[in-house]
């Protein structure tokens, strides 16, 4: 069982890294990008546990450490 976790800033939270990369792309002549936001991607490999247990562990990990609840949001996918 594996979890794929996607973490990004909440709406309205400034993303300075995304702003910098967006500006750099624009200065390189790559235009048409209205907004660019950068997040985090985490893979967790659980080995052979139930889907329910993997979901519980992933959610707890995100709430307690991986994502900052004040500034970030997260979602995840589980796959065998």
mmCIF file of the N, C-alpha and C atoms, coordinates in Angstrom:
data_MODEL
# 
_entry.id   MODEL 
# 
loop_
_atom_site.group_PDB 
_atom_site.id 
_atom_site.type_symbol 
_atom_site.label_atom_id 
_atom_site.label_alt_id 
_atom_site.label_comp_id 
_atom_site.label_asym_id 
_atom_site.label_entity_id 
_atom_site.label_seq_id 
_atom_site.pdbx_PDB_ins_code 
_atom_site.Cartn_x 
_atom_site.Cartn_y 
_atom_site.Cartn_z 
_atom_site.occupancy 
_atom_site.B_iso_or_equiv 
_atom_site.pdbx_formal_charge 
_atom_site.auth_seq_id 
_atom_site.auth_comp_id 
_atom_site.auth_asym_id 
_atom_site.auth_atom_id 
_atom_site.pdbx_PDB_model_num 
ATOM 1   N N  . UNK A 1 1  ? 0.851  -1.182 0.000   1.00 0.00 ? 1  UNK A N  1 
ATOM 2   C CA . UNK A 1 1  ? 0.000  0.000  0.000   1.00 0.00 ? 1  UNK A CA 1 
ATOM 3   C C  . UNK A 1 1  ? 0.890  1.236  0.000   1.00 0.00 ? 1  UNK A C  1 
ATOM 4   N N  . UNK A 1 2  ? 0.516  2.217  -0.821  1.00 0.00 ? 2  UNK A N  1 
ATOM 5   C CA . UNK A 1 2  ? 1.290  3.446  -0.936  1.00 0.00 ? 2  UNK A CA 1 
ATOM 6   C C  . UNK A 1 2  ? 0.342  4.638  -0.896  1.00 0.00 ? 2  UNK A C  1 
ATOM 7   N N  . UNK A 1 3  ? 0.784  5.716  -0.248  1.00 0.00 ? 3  UNK A N  1 
ATOM 8   C CA . UNK A 1 3  ? 0.027  6.968  -0.228  1.00 0.00 ? 3  UNK A CA 1 
ATOM 9   C C  . UNK A 1 3  ? 0.800  8.020  -1.012  1.00 0.00 ? 3  UNK A C  1 
ATOM 10  N N  . UNK A 1 4  ? 0.067  8.771  -1.825  1.00 0.00 ? 4  UNK A N  1 
ATOM 11  C CA . UNK A 1 4  ? 0.623  9.925  -2.529  1.00 0.00 ? 4  UNK A CA 1 
ATOM 12  C C  . UNK A 1 4  ? -0.046 11.153 -1.929  1.00 0.00 ? 4  UNK A C  1 
ATOM 13  N N  . UNK A 1 5  ? 0.752  12.009 -1.297  1.00 0.00 ? 5  UNK A N  1 
ATOM 14  C CA . UNK A 1 5  ? 0.229  13.160 -0.561  1.00 0.00 ? 5  UNK A CA 1 
ATOM 15  C C  . UNK A 1 5  ? 0.602  14.446 -1.296  1.00 0.00 ? 5  UNK A C  1 
ATOM 16  N N  . UNK A 1 6  ? -0.390 15.302 -1.505  1.00 0.00 ? 6  UNK A N  1 
ATOM 17  C CA . UNK A 1 6  ? -0.194 16.587 -2.175  1.00 0.00 ? 6  UNK A CA 1 
ATOM 18  C C  . UNK A 1 6  ? -0.504 17.698 -1.173  1.00 0.00 ? 6  UNK A C  1 
ATOM 19  N N  . UNK A 1 7  ? 0.465  18.582 -0.954  1.00 0.00 ? 7  UNK A N  1 
ATOM 20  C CA . UNK A 1 7  ? 0.326  19.657 0.027   1.00 0.00 ? 7  UNK A CA 1 
ATOM 21  C C  . UNK A 1 7  ? 0.529  20.988 -0.693  1.00 0.00 ? 7  UNK A C  1 
ATOM 22  N N  . UNK A 1 8  ? -0.382 21.927 -0.476  1.00 0.00 ? 8  UNK A N  1 
ATOM 23  C CA . UNK A 1 8  ? -0.245 23.239 -1.109  1.00 0.00 ? 8  UNK A CA 1 
ATOM 24  C C  . UNK A 1 8  ? -0.735 24.327 -0.157  1.00 0.00 ? 8  UNK A C  1 
ATOM 25  N N  . UNK A 1 9  ? -0.355 25.561 -0.488  1.00 0.00 ? 9  UNK A N  1 
ATOM 26  C CA . UNK A 1 9  ? -0.817 26.686 0.321   1.00 0.00 ? 9  UNK A CA 1 
ATOM 27  C C  . UNK A 1 9  ? -2.322 26.864 0.158   1.00 0.00 ? 9  UNK A C  1 
ATOM 28  N N  . UNK A 1 10 ? -2.983 27.294 1.222   1.00 0.00 ? 10 UNK A N  1 
ATOM 29  C CA . UNK A 1 10 ? -4.403 27.617 1.159   1.00 0.00 ? 10 UNK A CA 1 
ATOM 30  C C  . UNK A 1 10 ? -4.594 28.848 0.282   1.00 0.00 ? 10 UNK A C  1 
ATOM 31  N N  . UNK A 1 11 ? -5.807 28.993 -0.266  1.00 0.00 ? 11 UNK A N  1 
ATOM 32  C CA . UNK A 1 11 ? -6.146 30.194 -1.030  1.00 0.00 ? 11 UNK A CA 1 
ATOM 33  C C  . UNK A 1 11 ? -5.909 31.419 -0.158  1.00 0.00 ? 11 UNK A C  1 
ATOM 34  N N  . UNK A 1 12 ? -5.340 32.438 -0.740  1.00 0.00 ? 12 UNK A N  1 
ATOM 35  C CA . UNK A 1 12 ? -5.102 33.678 -0.015  1.00 0.00 ? 12 UNK A CA 1 
ATOM 36  C C  . UNK A 1 12 ? -3.774 33.732 0.719   1.00 0.00 ? 12 UNK A C  1 
ATOM 37  N N  . UNK A 1 13 ? -3.059 32.615 0.795   1.00 0.00 ? 13 UNK A N  1 
ATOM 38  C CA . UNK A 1 13 ? -1.739 32.590 1.438   1.00 0.00 ? 13 UNK A CA 1 
ATOM 39  C C  . UNK A 1 13 ? -0.686 32.862 0.373   1.00 0.00 ? 13 UNK A C  1 
ATOM 40  N N  . UNK A 1 14 ? 0.181  33.816 0.625   1.00 0.00 ? 14 UNK A N  1 
ATOM 41  C CA . UNK A 1 14 ? 1.232  34.174 -0.318  1.00 0.00 ? 14 UNK A CA 1 
ATOM 42  C C  . UNK A 1 14 ? 2.193  33.008 -0.520  1.00 0.00 ? 14 UNK A C  1 
ATOM 43  N N  . UNK A 1 15 ? 2.520  32.729 -1.780  1.00 0.00 ? 15 UNK A N  1 
ATOM 44  C CA . UNK A 1 15 ? 3.470  31.683 -2.140  1.00 0.00 ? 15 UNK A CA 1 
ATOM 45  C C  . UNK A 1 15 ? 4.695  32.358 -2.763  1.00 0.00 ? 15 UNK A C  1 
ATOM 46  N N  . UNK A 1 16 ? 5.675  32.765 -1.944  1.00 0.00 ? 16 UNK A N  1 
ATOM 47  C CA . UNK A 1 16 ? 6.817  33.506 -2.474  1.00 0.00 ? 16 UNK A CA 1 
ATOM 48  C C  . UNK A 1 16 ? 7.640  32.709 -3.484  1.00 0.00 ? 16 UNK A C  1 
ATOM 49  N N  . UNK A 1 17 ? 7.781  31.414 -3.279  1.00 0.00 ? 17 UNK A N  1 
ATOM 50  C CA . UNK A 1 17 ? 8.548  30.606 -4.226  1.00 0.00 ? 17 UNK A CA 1 
ATOM 51  C C  . UNK A 1 17 ? 7.818  30.534 -5.572  1.00 0.00 ? 17 UNK A C  1 
ATOM 52  N N  . UNK A 1 18 ? 6.522  30.350 -5.538  1.00 0.00 ? 18 UNK A N  1 
ATOM 53  C CA . UNK A 1 18 ? 5.738  30.327 -6.769  1.00 0.00 ? 18 UNK A CA 1 
ATOM 54  C C  . UNK A 1 18 ? 5.803  31.656 -7.497  1.00 0.00 ? 18 UNK A C  1 
ATOM 55  N N  . UNK A 1 19 ? 5.737  32.746 -6.737  1.00 0.00 ? 19 UNK A N  1 
ATOM 56  C CA . UNK A 1 19 ? 5.817  34.085 -7.322  1.00 0.00 ? 19 UNK A CA 1 
ATOM 57  C C  . UNK A 1 19 ? 7.169  34.295 -8.003  1.00 0.00 ? 19 UNK A C  1 
ATOM 58  N N  . UNK A 1 20 ? 8.253  33.852 -7.347  1.00 0.00 ? 20 UNK A N  1 
ATOM 59  C CA . UNK A 1 20 ? 9.602  33.997 -7.896  1.00 0.00 ? 20 UNK A CA 1 
ATOM 60  C C  . UNK A 1 20 ? 9.765  33.184 -9.174  1.00 0.00 ? 20 UNK A C  1 
ATOM 61  N N  . UNK A 1 21 ? 9.311  31.943 -9.148  1.00 0.00 ? 21 UNK A N  1 
ATOM 62  C CA . UNK A 1 21 ? 9.439  31.087 -10.330 1.00 0.00 ? 21 UNK A CA 1 
ATOM 63  C C  . UNK A 1 21 ? 8.588  31.635 -11.476 1.00 0.00 ? 21 UNK A C  1 
ATOM 64  N N  . UNK A 1 22 ? 7.379  32.088 -11.170 1.00 0.00 ? 22 UNK A N  1 
ATOM 65  C CA . UNK A 1 22 ? 6.530  32.686 -12.194 1.00 0.00 ? 22 UNK A CA 1 
ATOM 66  C C  . UNK A 1 22 ? 7.184  33.900 -12.835 1.00 0.00 ? 22 UNK A C  1 
ATOM 67  N N  . UNK A 1 23 ? 7.801  34.756 -12.012 1.00 0.00 ? 23 UNK A N  1 
ATOM 68  C CA . UNK A 1 23 ? 8.504  35.929 -12.532 1.00 0.00 ? 23 UNK A CA 1 
ATOM 69  C C  . UNK A 1 23 ? 9.703  35.548 -13.378 1.00 0.00 ? 23 UNK A C  1 
ATOM 70  N N  . UNK A 1 24 ? 10.432 34.516 -12.957 1.00 0.00 ? 24 UNK A N  1 
ATOM 71  C CA . UNK A 1 24 ? 11.599 34.059 -13.716 1.00 0.00 ? 24 UNK A CA 1 
ATOM 72  C C  . UNK A 1 24 ? 11.178 33.514 -15.080 1.00 0.00 ? 24 UNK A C  1 
ATOM 73  N N  . UNK A 1 25 ? 10.104 32.752 -15.117 1.00 0.00 ? 25 UNK A N  1 
ATOM 74  C CA . UNK A 1 25 ? 9.619  32.231 -16.395 1.00 0.00 ? 25 UNK A CA 1 
ATOM 75  C C  . UNK A 1 25 ? 9.206  33.369 -17.318 1.00 0.00 ? 25 UNK A C  1 
ATOM 76  N N  . UNK A 1 26 ? 8.530  34.370 -16.764 1.00 0.00 ? 26 UNK A N  1 
ATOM 77  C CA . UNK A 1 26 ? 8.124  35.528 -17.551 1.00 0.00 ? 26 UNK A CA 1 
ATOM 78  C C  . UNK A 1 26 ? 9.338  36.257 -18.110 1.00 0.00 ? 26 UNK A C  1 
ATOM 79  N N  . UNK A 1 27 ? 10.375 36.425 -17.288 1.00 0.00 ? 27 UNK A N  1 
ATOM 80  C CA . UNK A 1 27 ? 11.578 37.125 -17.758 1.00 0.00 ? 27 UNK A CA 1 
ATOM 81  C C  . UNK A 1 27 ? 12.344 36.305 -18.796 1.00 0.00 ? 27 UNK A C  1 
ATOM 82  N N  . UNK A 1 28 ? 12.087 35.003 -18.863 1.00 0.00 ? 28 UNK A N  1 
ATOM 83  C CA . UNK A 1 28 ? 12.707 34.149 -19.875 1.00 0.00 ? 28 UNK A CA 1 
ATOM 84  C C  . UNK A 1 28 ? 11.891 34.124 -21.166 1.00 0.00 ? 28 UNK A C  1 
ATOM 85  N N  . UNK A 1 29 ? 10.812 34.893 -21.186 1.00 0.00 ? 29 UNK A N  1 
ATOM 86  C CA . UNK A 1 29 ? 9.985  34.968 -22.378 1.00 0.00 ? 29 UNK A CA 1 
ATOM 87  C C  . UNK A 1 29 ? 8.869  33.933 -22.425 1.00 0.00 ? 29 UNK A C  1 
ATOM 88  N N  . UNK A 1 30 ? 8.707  33.186 -21.356 1.00 0.00 ? 30 UNK A N  1 
ATOM 89  C CA . UNK A 1 30 ? 7.624  32.200 -21.289 1.00 0.00 ? 30 UNK A CA 1 
ATOM 90  C C  . UNK A 1 30 ? 6.413  32.920 -20.709 1.00 0.00 ? 30 UNK A C  1 
ATOM 91  N N  . UNK A 1 31 ? 5.469  33.244 -21.572 1.00 0.00 ? 31 UNK A N  1 
ATOM 92  C CA . UNK A 1 31 ? 4.340  34.063 -21.154 1.00 0.00 ? 31 UNK A CA 1 
ATOM 93  C C  . UNK A 1 31 ? 3.039  33.291 -21.216 1.00 0.00 ? 31 UNK A C  1 
ATOM 94  N N  . UNK A 1 32 ? 2.027  33.839 -20.607 1.00 0.00 ? 32 UNK A N  1 
ATOM 95  C CA . UNK A 1 32 ? 0.712  33.222 -20.584 1.00 0.00 ? 32 UNK A CA 1 
ATOM 96  C C  . UNK A 1 32 ? 0.385  32.578 -19.251 1.00 0.00 ? 32 UNK A C  1 
ATOM 97  N N  . UNK A 1 33 ? 1.345  32.576 -18.326 1.00 0.00 ? 33 UNK A N  1 
ATOM 98  C CA . UNK A 1 33 ? 1.104  32.008 -17.000 1.00 0.00 ? 33 UNK A CA 1 
ATOM 99  C C  . UNK A 1 33 ? 0.522  33.103 -16.117 1.00 0.00 ? 33 UNK A C  1 
ATOM 100 N N  . UNK A 1 34 ? -0.697 32.907 -15.687 1.00 0.00 ? 34 UNK A N  1 
ATOM 101 C CA . UNK A 1 34 ? -1.367 33.909 -14.866 1.00 0.00 ? 34 UNK A CA 1 
ATOM 102 C C  . UNK A 1 34 ? -0.973 33.796 -13.398 1.00 0.00 ? 34 UNK A C  1 
ATOM 103 N N  . UNK A 1 35 ? -0.856 32.569 -12.905 1.00 0.00 ? 35 UNK A N  1 
ATOM 104 C CA . UNK A 1 35 ? -0.492 32.348 -11.509 1.00 0.00 ? 35 UNK A CA 1 
ATOM 105 C C  . UNK A 1 35 ? 0.235  31.021 -11.421 1.00 0.00 ? 35 UNK A C  1 
ATOM 106 N N  . UNK A 1 36 ? 1.233  30.948 -10.568 1.00 0.00 ? 36 UNK A N  1 
ATOM 107 C CA . UNK A 1 36 ? 2.004  29.722 -10.388 1.00 0.00 ? 36 UNK A CA 1 
ATOM 108 C C  . UNK A 1 36 ? 2.184  29.498 -8.898  1.00 0.00 ? 36 UNK A C  1 
ATOM 109 N N  . UNK A 1 37 ? 1.822  28.312 -8.440  1.00 0.00 ? 37 UNK A N  1 
ATOM 110 C CA . UNK A 1 37 ? 1.951  27.984 -7.021  1.00 0.00 ? 37 UNK A CA 1 
ATOM 111 C C  . UNK A 1 37 ? 2.754  26.704 -6.909  1.00 0.00 ? 37 UNK A C  1 
ATOM 112 N N  . UNK A 1 38 ? 3.613  26.648 -5.918  1.00 0.00 ? 38 UNK A N  1 
ATOM 113 C CA . UNK A 1 38 ? 4.471  25.488 -5.709  1.00 0.00 ? 38 UNK A CA 1 
ATOM 114 C C  . UNK A 1 38 ? 4.082  24.825 -4.397  1.00 0.00 ? 38 UNK A C  1 
ATOM 115 N N  . UNK A 1 39 ? 3.953  23.509 -4.440  1.00 0.00 ? 39 UNK A N  1 
ATOM 116 C CA . UNK A 1 39 ? 3.576  22.755 -3.253  1.00 0.00 ? 39 UNK A CA 1 
ATOM 117 C C  . UNK A 1 39 ? 4.574  21.646 -2.976  1.00 0.00 ? 39 UNK A C  1 
ATOM 118 N N  . UNK A 1 40 ? 4.146  20.699 -2.144  1.00 0.00 ? 40 UNK A N  1 
ATOM 119 C CA . UNK A 1 40 ? 4.994  19.561 -1.785  1.00 0.00 ? 40 UNK A CA 1 
ATOM 120 C C  . UNK A 1 40 ? 4.291  18.273 -2.197  1.00 0.00 ? 40 UNK A C  1 
ATOM 121 N N  . UNK A 1 41 ? 5.097  17.284 -2.535  1.00 0.00 ? 41 UNK A N  1 
ATOM 122 C CA . UNK A 1 41 ? 4.585  15.960 -2.870  1.00 0.00 ? 41 UNK A CA 1 
ATOM 123 C C  . UNK A 1 41 ? 5.337  14.957 -2.014  1.00 0.00 ? 41 UNK A C  1 
ATOM 124 N N  . UNK A 1 42 ? 4.607  14.080 -1.327  1.00 0.00 ? 42 UNK A N  1 
ATOM 125 C CA . UNK A 1 42 ? 5.219  13.097 -0.435  1.00 0.00 ? 42 UNK A CA 1 
ATOM 126 C C  . UNK A 1 42 ? 4.659  11.721 -0.781  1.00 0.00 ? 42 UNK A C  1 
ATOM 127 N N  . UNK A 1 43 ? 5.539  10.733 -0.892  1.00 0.00 ? 43 UNK A N  1 
ATOM 128 C CA . UNK A 1 43 ? 5.109  9.346  -1.060  1.00 0.00 ? 43 UNK A CA 1 
ATOM 129 C C  . UNK A 1 43 ? 5.422  8.575  0.208   1.00 0.00 ? 43 UNK A C  1 
ATOM 130 N N  . UNK A 1 44 ? 4.455  7.809  0.669   1.00 0.00 ? 44 UNK A N  1 
ATOM 131 C CA . UNK A 1 44 ? 4.635  6.983  1.859   1.00 0.00 ? 44 UNK A CA 1 
ATOM 132 C C  . UNK A 1 44 ? 4.347  5.539  1.464   1.00 0.00 ? 44 UNK A C  1 
ATOM 133 N N  . UNK A 1 45 ? 5.306  4.659  1.677   1.00 0.00 ? 45 UNK A N  1 
ATOM 134 C CA . UNK A 1 45 ? 5.128  3.241  1.370   1.00 0.00 ? 45 UNK A CA 1 
ATOM 135 C C  . UNK A 1 45 ? 4.877  2.496  2.677   1.00 0.00 ? 45 UNK A C  1 
ATOM 136 N N  . UNK A 1 46 ? 3.749  1.819  2.774   1.00 0.00 ? 46 UNK A N  1 
ATOM 137 C CA . UNK A 1 46 ? 3.362  1.138  4.004   1.00 0.00 ? 46 UNK A CA 1 
ATOM 138 C C  . UNK A 1 46 ? 3.636  -0.355 3.995   1.00 0.00 ? 46 UNK A C  1 
ATOM 139 N N  . UNK A 1 47 ? 3.978  -0.893 2.870   1.00 0.00 ? 47 UNK A N  1 
ATOM 140 C CA . UNK A 1 47 ? 4.111  -2.341 2.811   1.00 0.00 ? 47 UNK A CA 1 
ATOM 141 C C  . UNK A 1 47 ? 2.726  -2.968 2.782   1.00 0.00 ? 47 UNK A C  1 
ATOM 142 N N  . UNK A 1 48 ? 2.541  -4.012 3.544   1.00 0.00 ? 48 UNK A N  1 
ATOM 143 C CA . UNK A 1 48 ? 1.306  -4.788 3.482   1.00 0.00 ? 48 UNK A CA 1 
ATOM 144 C C  . UNK A 1 48 ? 0.400  -4.486 4.682   1.00 0.00 ? 48 UNK A C  1 
ATOM 145 N N  . UNK A 1 49 ? -0.329 -3.359 4.616   1.00 0.00 ? 49 UNK A N  1 
ATOM 146 C CA . UNK A 1 49 ? -1.322 -3.049 5.653   1.00 0.00 ? 49 UNK A CA 1 
ATOM 147 C C  . UNK A 1 49 ? -2.651 -2.761 4.973   1.00 0.00 ? 49 UNK A C  1 
ATOM 148 N N  . UNK A 1 50 ? -3.700 -2.709 5.739   1.00 0.00 ? 50 UNK A N  1 
ATOM 149 C CA . UNK A 1 50 ? -5.030 -2.476 5.166   1.00 0.00 ? 50 UNK A CA 1 
ATOM 150 C C  . UNK A 1 50 ? -5.153 -1.045 4.648   1.00 0.00 ? 50 UNK A C  1 
ATOM 151 N N  . UNK A 1 51 ? -6.066 -0.869 3.713   1.00 0.00 ? 51 UNK A N  1 
ATOM 152 C CA . UNK A 1 51 ? -6.312 0.460  3.159   1.00 0.00 ? 51 UNK A CA 1 
ATOM 153 C C  . UNK A 1 51 ? -6.793 1.413  4.251   1.00 0.00 ? 51 UNK A C  1 
ATOM 154 N N  . UNK A 1 52 ? -7.646 0.931  5.140   1.00 0.00 ? 52 UNK A N  1 
ATOM 155 C CA . UNK A 1 52 ? -8.169 1.769  6.222   1.00 0.00 ? 52 UNK A CA 1 
ATOM 156 C C  . UNK A 1 52 ? -7.043 2.239  7.142   1.00 0.00 ? 52 UNK A C  1 
ATOM 157 N N  . UNK A 1 53 ? -6.124 1.337  7.496   1.00 0.00 ? 53 UNK A N  1 
ATOM 158 C CA . UNK A 1 53 ? -5.005 1.700  8.378   1.00 0.00 ? 53 UNK A CA 1 
ATOM 159 C C  . UNK A 1 53 ? -4.081 2.695  7.681   1.00 0.00 ? 53 UNK A C  1 
ATOM 160 N N  . UNK A 1 54 ? -3.808 2.477  6.390   1.00 0.00 ? 54 UNK A N  1 
ATOM 161 C CA . UNK A 1 54 ? -2.960 3.401  5.625   1.00 0.00 ? 54 UNK A CA 1 
ATOM 162 C C  . UNK A 1 54 ? -3.594 4.787  5.570   1.00 0.00 ? 54 UNK A C  1 
ATOM 163 N N  . UNK A 1 55 ? -4.913 4.834  5.404   1.00 0.00 ? 55 UNK A N  1 
ATOM 164 C CA . UNK A 1 55 ? -5.623 6.115  5.372   1.00 0.00 ? 55 UNK A CA 1 
ATOM 165 C C  . UNK A 1 55 ? -5.517 6.825  6.720   1.00 0.00 ? 55 UNK A C  1 
ATOM 166 N N  . UNK A 1 56 ? -5.701 6.089  7.804   1.00 0.00 ? 56 UNK A N  1 
ATOM 167 C CA . UNK A 1 56 ? -5.601 6.676  9.148   1.00 0.00 ? 56 UNK A CA 1 
ATOM 168 C C  . UNK A 1 56 ? -4.200 7.230  9.411   1.00 0.00 ? 56 UNK A C  1 
ATOM 169 N N  . UNK A 1 57 ? -3.176 6.454  9.079   1.00 0.00 ? 57 UNK A N  1 
ATOM 170 C CA . UNK A 1 57 ? -1.792 6.882  9.322   1.00 0.00 ? 57 UNK A CA 1 
ATOM 171 C C  . UNK A 1 57 ? -1.444 8.092  8.466   1.00 0.00 ? 57 UNK A C  1 
ATOM 172 N N  . UNK A 1 58 ? -1.867 8.071  7.199   1.00 0.00 ? 58 UNK A N  1 
ATOM 173 C CA . UNK A 1 58 ? -1.566 9.186  6.298   1.00 0.00 ? 58 UNK A CA 1 
ATOM 174 C C  . UNK A 1 58 ? -2.224 10.466 6.788   1.00 0.00 ? 58 UNK A C  1 
ATOM 175 N N  . UNK A 1 59 ? -3.499 10.381 7.139   1.00 0.00 ? 59 UNK A N  1 
ATOM 176 C CA . UNK A 1 59 ? -4.209 11.571 7.610   1.00 0.00 ? 59 UNK A CA 1 
ATOM 177 C C  . UNK A 1 59 ? -3.581 12.114 8.891   1.00 0.00 ? 59 UNK A C  1 
ATOM 178 N N  . UNK A 1 60 ? -3.258 11.238 9.823   1.00 0.00 ? 60 UNK A N  1 
ATOM 179 C CA . UNK A 1 60 ? -2.630 11.675 11.073  1.00 0.00 ? 60 UNK A CA 1 
ATOM 180 C C  . UNK A 1 60 ? -1.265 12.307 10.812  1.00 0.00 ? 60 UNK A C  1 
ATOM 181 N N  . UNK A 1 61 ? -0.482 11.726 9.912   1.00 0.00 ? 61 UNK A N  1 
ATOM 182 C CA . UNK A 1 61 ? 0.839  12.271 9.571   1.00 0.00 ? 61 UNK A CA 1 
ATOM 183 C C  . UNK A 1 61 ? 0.719  13.669 8.983   1.00 0.00 ? 61 UNK A C  1 
ATOM 184 N N  . UNK A 1 62 ? -0.273 13.856 8.124   1.00 0.00 ? 62 UNK A N  1 
ATOM 185 C CA . UNK A 1 62 ? -0.483 15.175 7.521   1.00 0.00 ? 62 UNK A CA 1 
ATOM 186 C C  . UNK A 1 62 ? -0.919 16.198 8.561   1.00 0.00 ? 62 UNK A C  1 
ATOM 187 N N  . UNK A 1 63 ? -1.863 15.816 9.405   1.00 0.00 ? 63 UNK A N  1 
ATOM 188 C CA . UNK A 1 63 ? -2.371 16.740 10.420  1.00 0.00 ? 63 UNK A CA 1 
ATOM 189 C C  . UNK A 1 63 ? -1.316 17.120 11.447  1.00 0.00 ? 63 UNK A C  1 
ATOM 190 N N  . UNK A 1 64 ? -0.454 16.157 11.825  1.00 0.00 ? 64 UNK A N  1 
ATOM 191 C CA . UNK A 1 64 ? 0.493  16.395 12.910  1.00 0.00 ? 64 UNK A CA 1 
ATOM 192 C C  . UNK A 1 64 ? 1.849  16.924 12.465  1.00 0.00 ? 64 UNK A C  1 
ATOM 193 N N  . UNK A 1 65 ? 2.245  16.684 11.200  1.00 0.00 ? 65 UNK A N  1 
ATOM 194 C CA . UNK A 1 65 ? 3.595  17.086 10.815  1.00 0.00 ? 65 UNK A CA 1 
ATOM 195 C C  . UNK A 1 65 ? 3.738  17.562 9.374   1.00 0.00 ? 65 UNK A C  1 
ATOM 196 N N  . UNK A 1 66 ? 3.220  16.823 8.425   1.00 0.00 ? 66 UNK A N  1 
ATOM 197 C CA . UNK A 1 66 ? 3.529  17.108 7.021   1.00 0.00 ? 66 UNK A CA 1 
ATOM 198 C C  . UNK A 1 66 ? 2.952  18.423 6.519   1.00 0.00 ? 66 UNK A C  1 
ATOM 199 N N  . UNK A 1 67 ? 1.767  18.789 6.976   1.00 0.00 ? 67 UNK A N  1 
ATOM 200 C CA . UNK A 1 67 ? 1.123  20.026 6.519   1.00 0.00 ? 67 UNK A CA 1 
ATOM 201 C C  . UNK A 1 67 ? 0.886  20.959 7.702   1.00 0.00 ? 67 UNK A C  1 
ATOM 202 N N  . UNK A 1 68 ? 1.110  22.241 7.467   1.00 0.00 ? 68 UNK A N  1 
ATOM 203 C CA . UNK A 1 68 ? 0.827  23.255 8.479   1.00 0.00 ? 68 UNK A CA 1 
ATOM 204 C C  . UNK A 1 68 ? -0.655 23.623 8.362   1.00 0.00 ? 68 UNK A C  1 
ATOM 205 N N  . UNK A 1 69 ? -1.474 23.297 9.348   1.00 0.00 ? 69 UNK A N  1 
ATOM 206 C CA . UNK A 1 69 ? -2.918 23.533 9.228   1.00 0.00 ? 69 UNK A CA 1 
ATOM 207 C C  . UNK A 1 69 ? -3.305 25.006 9.112   1.00 0.00 ? 69 UNK A C  1 
ATOM 208 N N  . UNK A 1 70 ? -2.424 25.903 9.512   1.00 0.00 ? 70 UNK A N  1 
ATOM 209 C CA . UNK A 1 70 ? -2.727 27.335 9.421   1.00 0.00 ? 70 UNK A CA 1 
ATOM 210 C C  . UNK A 1 70 ? -2.552 27.877 8.011   1.00 0.00 ? 70 UNK A C  1 
ATOM 211 N N  . UNK A 1 71 ? -1.627 27.300 7.246   1.00 0.00 ? 71 UNK A N  1 
ATOM 212 C CA . UNK A 1 71 ? -1.310 27.867 5.935   1.00 0.00 ? 71 UNK A CA 1 
ATOM 213 C C  . UNK A 1 71 ? -1.451 26.891 4.776   1.00 0.00 ? 71 UNK A C  1 
ATOM 214 N N  . UNK A 1 72 ? -1.569 25.603 5.066   1.00 0.00 ? 72 UNK A N  1 
ATOM 215 C CA . UNK A 1 72 ? -1.556 24.615 3.989   1.00 0.00 ? 72 UNK A CA 1 
ATOM 216 C C  . UNK A 1 72 ? -2.786 23.711 4.027   1.00 0.00 ? 72 UNK A C  1 
ATOM 217 N N  . UNK A 1 73 ? -3.074 23.158 2.882   1.00 0.00 ? 73 UNK A N  1 
ATOM 218 C CA . UNK A 1 73 ? -4.118 22.155 2.749   1.00 0.00 ? 73 UNK A CA 1 
ATOM 219 C C  . UNK A 1 73 ? -3.496 20.920 2.114   1.00 0.00 ? 73 UNK A C  1 
ATOM 220 N N  . UNK A 1 74 ? -4.124 19.785 2.292   1.00 0.00 ? 74 UNK A N  1 
ATOM 221 C CA . UNK A 1 74 ? -3.571 18.560 1.724   1.00 0.00 ? 74 UNK A CA 1 
ATOM 222 C C  . UNK A 1 74 ? -4.684 17.626 1.267   1.00 0.00 ? 74 UNK A C  1 
ATOM 223 N N  . UNK A 1 75 ? -4.324 16.758 0.355   1.00 0.00 ? 75 UNK A N  1 
ATOM 224 C CA . UNK A 1 75 ? -5.178 15.631 -0.005  1.00 0.00 ? 75 UNK A CA 1 
ATOM 225 C C  . UNK A 1 75 ? -4.255 14.491 -0.396  1.00 0.00 ? 75 UNK A C  1 
ATOM 226 N N  . UNK A 1 76 ? -4.778 13.293 -0.367  1.00 0.00 ? 76 UNK A N  1 
ATOM 227 C CA . UNK A 1 76 ? -3.931 12.153 -0.700  1.00 0.00 ? 76 UNK A CA 1 
ATOM 228 C C  . UNK A 1 76 ? -4.721 11.076 -1.423  1.00 0.00 ? 76 UNK A C  1 
ATOM 229 N N  . UNK A 1 77 ? -3.958 10.228 -2.114  1.00 0.00 ? 77 UNK A N  1 
ATOM 230 C CA . UNK A 1 77 ? -4.508 9.084  -2.835  1.00 0.00 ? 77 UNK A CA 1 
ATOM 231 C C  . UNK A 1 77 ? -3.806 7.843  -2.314  1.00 0.00 ? 77 UNK A C  1 
ATOM 232 N N  . UNK A 1 78 ? -4.530 6.757  -2.209  1.00 0.00 ? 78 UNK A N  1 
ATOM 233 C CA . UNK A 1 78 ? -3.945 5.481  -1.809  1.00 0.00 ? 78 UNK A CA 1 
ATOM 234 C C  . UNK A 1 78 ? -3.987 4.532  -2.996  1.00 0.00 ? 78 UNK A C  1 
ATOM 235 N N  . UNK A 1 79 ? -2.931 3.762  -3.146  1.00 0.00 ? 79 UNK A N  1 
ATOM 236 C CA . UNK A 1 79 ? -2.915 2.749  -4.200  1.00 0.00 ? 79 UNK A CA 1 
ATOM 237 C C  . UNK A 1 79 ? -2.216 1.497  -3.688  1.00 0.00 ? 79 UNK A C  1 
ATOM 238 N N  . UNK A 1 80 ? -2.622 0.373  -4.241  1.00 0.00 ? 80 UNK A N  1 
ATOM 239 C CA . UNK A 1 80 ? -2.020 -0.908 -3.839  1.00 0.00 ? 80 UNK A CA 1 
ATOM 240 C C  . UNK A 1 80 ? -0.623 -1.062 -4.393  1.00 0.00 ? 80 UNK A C  1 
# 
